Every structure is written in structure tokens, then in C-alpha cells.
Amino acid sequence: MCAASVCFIIAVKITTFGEKMTRRTSIEAYERVKESGVLSRRRFQTYDILFKHGPLTGSEVSAACGIYGLWKRCSELLAFGLVEVVGEKKCQFSGMTVSLWDVTDRAPVEMFKRVTSKQRIKALEQEVTALKLELEKYRSGVHSNSQDDSKGIR
């Protein structure tokens, strides 16, 4: 039985400035994200670092792999629901109070829905048809209500 087929919740006690935090991560969510390939290389690298070493500040994420600016991926992963802000702490590099990032214990199902090219084309064709109908309604409404018809303005 592989780790991806069984859901494990790990609770780890972490001390941050004298406060205790409980960290909940899901190995199943991590394995699902890893195997799906839906994240770009840098996004997955950020997710992987946070999974293995989190919670971390953005600067600590960048320092962990030696890539400046990797912290920018944290907000992108937040939008996907894969990471969250779990607190604040004083950054060891800047001395500023910054967000503390960590992975969530869930992997959003929407991320893993694959859409074929044919499905995407069909959806776009339907959208174009709907927009054409809306445009025709607009034009017919402007045409019937407009006094500028004699000037050719539509």
C-alpha cells in the first residue's frame, strides 16, 4: 500500500516565540499534488520546502533552496488553497514582522480536473455563440432606440 492511498494526518508541535502551534499536514494531499504535475517546477519546489520544513517565512523558503524570490510562489499557492498564513514572526533576514506560511492539510479537487482540448474548444465555441447572441441583442436594441441611424452610427 503506497503512502498516497492512505490518508495520514501528522500533528507536530512547533515552538515559535514561546507559543505552541499544532501543524497539520496531509501526506495524501502532498502526494496528490506531487503526482498530478499541475504545479510548475518552482511552485512545487516552494510547496515541497513548506511541506518538509514549514512553517516558514518567505525569506526562509528562498534561503532553504538558495533561489532568491521563491517566496513569491507562496501567494500563488495560497490562491490554490495549498498553503495558508498561520501566523507572523520577525524575519531573521530583514528584521520586519512577516507572514509565516505553511501547507494546508487538503488538496483542492478542482486543481486535478483535467480538461481535454476538445472539451475546452467546445466550451469556447459555446461562449462565442452566447457572446454573438448578446451582441445581436445589443445591436438590435441600439438600432431601434437610436436617432443616429441616418448617420450610420450603431
VMD Tcl script that draws the C-alpha trace (Angstrom):
set ca {
  {0.00 0.00 0.00}
  {1.58 3.30 -1.06}
  {1.50 6.47 1.03}
  {-0.78 8.19 -1.50}
  {-3.57 5.65 -0.98}
  {-3.77 6.18 2.76}
  {-4.62 9.50 4.41}
  {-2.28 10.36 7.24}
  {-2.61 13.47 9.34}
  {0.59 14.44 11.09}
  {0.42 16.67 14.12}
  {3.76 18.20 15.03}
  {4.38 20.54 17.95}
  {6.35 23.60 16.88}
  {7.55 26.39 19.13}
  {7.52 29.93 17.74}
  {8.47 32.78 20.08}
  {7.30 30.75 23.07}
  {3.90 29.95 21.55}
  {2.93 26.41 20.66}
  {1.37 25.74 17.28}
  {-0.07 22.49 16.04}
  {0.91 21.73 12.47}
  {-1.49 19.63 10.45}
  {-0.35 18.33 7.11}
  {-1.73 15.61 4.91}
  {0.63 13.19 3.24}
  {-2.21 12.29 0.90}
  {-2.58 15.94 -0.20}
  {1.19 16.22 -0.72}
  {1.37 13.00 -2.76}
  {-1.62 14.05 -4.83}
  {-0.07 17.40 -5.69}
  {3.30 15.78 -6.43}
  {1.91 13.05 -8.69}
  {-0.52 15.30 -10.56}
  {2.12 17.55 -12.08}
  {-0.30 20.51 -12.02}
  {2.19 22.83 -10.31}
  {5.08 24.43 -12.14}
  {8.57 23.43 -11.02}
  {9.10 26.50 -8.82}
  {5.63 26.30 -7.28}
  {6.14 22.65 -6.41}
  {9.60 23.43 -5.06}
  {8.05 26.03 -2.74}
  {5.27 23.63 -1.72}
  {7.83 20.86 -1.08}
  {10.00 23.09 1.13}
  {6.99 24.22 3.16}
  {5.76 20.63 3.50}
  {9.12 19.35 4.73}
  {10.30 22.35 6.78}
  {7.29 24.63 7.40}
  {6.04 26.83 8.76}
  {8.49 29.31 7.26}
  {8.67 32.94 6.23}
  {9.01 33.77 2.55}
  {12.69 34.63 3.02}
  {13.29 31.33 4.78}
  {11.67 29.49 1.84}
  {14.04 31.27 -0.56}
  {17.05 30.64 1.68}
  {16.20 26.93 2.04}
  {16.85 26.33 -1.64}
  {19.13 29.24 -2.46}
  {16.77 30.78 -5.02}
  {16.03 34.46 -4.47}
  {12.39 35.38 -5.00}
  {10.96 31.91 -4.47}
  {8.82 33.44 -1.72}
  {6.64 34.96 -4.47}
  {5.20 31.50 -5.13}
  {3.67 31.45 -1.61}
  {0.86 33.82 -2.56}
  {0.21 31.82 -5.73}
  {-0.06 28.62 -3.69}
  {-2.35 30.48 -1.29}
  {-4.70 31.21 -4.22}
  {-4.76 27.46 -5.00}
  {-5.60 26.67 -1.37}
  {-2.41 24.64 -0.90}
  {-0.76 26.92 1.66}
  {-2.03 29.31 4.30}
  {-0.75 32.05 6.56}
  {-0.51 30.50 10.02}
  {0.92 33.46 11.89}
  {3.59 36.14 11.95}
  {7.13 36.34 13.17}
  {10.14 38.58 13.00}
  {12.13 37.78 9.86}
  {15.69 36.71 10.64}
  {16.91 38.47 7.49}
  {15.00 41.77 7.37}
  {14.02 42.18 11.00}
  {10.47 43.01 9.86}
  {7.32 41.25 11.08}
  {6.31 38.95 8.22}
  {3.80 36.20 7.43}
  {4.51 32.64 8.42}
  {3.47 30.20 5.66}
  {2.59 26.51 5.91}
  {0.90 23.86 3.78}
  {-2.75 23.00 4.33}
  {-3.99 19.51 5.04}
  {-6.09 19.41 1.88}
  {-5.59 19.40 -1.86}
  {-8.35 21.19 -3.80}
  {-10.11 18.76 -6.15}
  {-10.64 21.49 -8.79}
  {-6.89 21.60 -9.42}
  {-6.83 17.99 -10.55}
  {-9.71 18.04 -13.01}
  {-8.17 17.55 -16.43}
  {-9.92 19.16 -19.39}
  {-9.26 17.77 -22.85}
  {-8.61 20.06 -25.81}
  {-11.93 19.02 -27.36}
  {-13.79 19.91 -24.15}
  {-12.05 23.29 -23.98}
  {-12.78 24.03 -27.66}
  {-16.45 23.10 -27.21}
  {-16.73 25.36 -24.16}
  {-15.10 28.25 -26.03}
  {-17.38 27.74 -29.05}
  {-20.42 27.88 -26.74}
  {-19.08 31.05 -25.16}
  {-18.54 32.64 -28.58}
  {-22.10 31.74 -29.63}
  {-23.51 33.25 -26.43}
  {-21.48 36.43 -26.95}
  {-22.67 36.71 -30.58}
  {-26.28 36.45 -29.41}
  {-25.68 39.08 -26.76}
  {-24.07 41.36 -29.35}
  {-27.02 40.93 -31.72}
  {-29.45 41.79 -28.91}
  {-27.38 44.86 -28.11}
  {-27.21 45.97 -31.73}
  {-30.93 45.47 -32.30}
  {-31.69 47.43 -29.13}
  {-29.39 50.27 -30.15}
  {-30.77 50.23 -33.71}
  {-34.38 50.51 -32.62}
  {-33.71 53.16 -29.95}
  {-31.16 55.23 -31.80}
  {-31.83 58.50 -33.60}
  {-28.36 58.35 -35.16}
  {-29.37 55.69 -37.72}
  {-29.27 58.17 -40.54}
  {-25.59 58.81 -39.77}
  {-24.76 55.09 -39.82}
  {-23.82 55.02 -36.16}
  {-24.58 51.75 -34.43}
}
mol new
graphics top color blue
foreach p $ca { graphics top sphere $p radius 0.5 }
foreach p [lrange $ca 0 end-1] q [lrange $ca 1 end] { graphics top cylinder $p $q radius 0.2 }
display resetview
